[in-house]
């Protein structure tokens, strides 16, 4: 092949690469492809998260809403929520729940199933990619509604959202993997359980909290569920929260998850592979 032909071939390759599917999971994300059928139609911003959300999983996505969103953290929270939509495996169901002061009674703002390569999708890769993009876009649109939900109420009840997720799992297929991805600042602040009262170490409230939850029947049933908690921050900017206190938050939630027969897979400020600034 002469030099002119080589130049034309290189130009054609560049143009073709320009049409590669772009299913980003959030601005500022570091894209990493997750292996999928049909030549890798899925693009996932967090390879770690892709492994946690396998095909057919039942995924409950719990995200801070309204007044429970820490100042300046929404871009990062939005990116992490978007990553769930982009990383969930084929035929996984995703239910989006807002974390508010009344999480237990808040209805989901979105529920949908990740497209699978079946029917027309199995013979038309372009349609499959289009359906996947549409799912990510619909989920993102629902996530974008969260800042406007629960803006005038005080407190935060992630425990109530966990309880609601556990109730959903009772009606899910027994063979499916159950996964909760909770994106919030880590602090519980309700009349029945206020971690702000234990400023020296939030984990200090664990024993009393578990005793009260068991006595009232409010301990969430997380049997066989994998839990991912991300977004941890000091909470109220006026609080002088130390790294030790944030570690105490993780110890508290680990104890609560394990008491509910679940497994805490991650407790951190952010998801692996997702820019903390969103």
Buried (B, 14 or more C-beta within 10 A) or exposed (E): EEEEEEEEEEEEEEEEEEEEBEBBBBEBBEBBEBEBBBEEBBBBBBBBBBEBBBBBBBBBBBBBBBBBBBEEBBBBBBBBBBBBBBBBBBBBBBBBBBBBBBBBEBEBBBBBEBBBBEEEBEEBBEBBBBBBBEBBEBBBEBBEEBBEBBEEBEBBBBBBBBBBBBEBBEEBEEEBBBBBBBBBBBBBBBEEBBBBEBBEBBBBBBEEBBEBBEEEEBBBBBEEBBBBBBBBBBBEEEEEBEEEBBBBBBBBBBBBBBBBBBEBBBBBBBBBBBBBEB
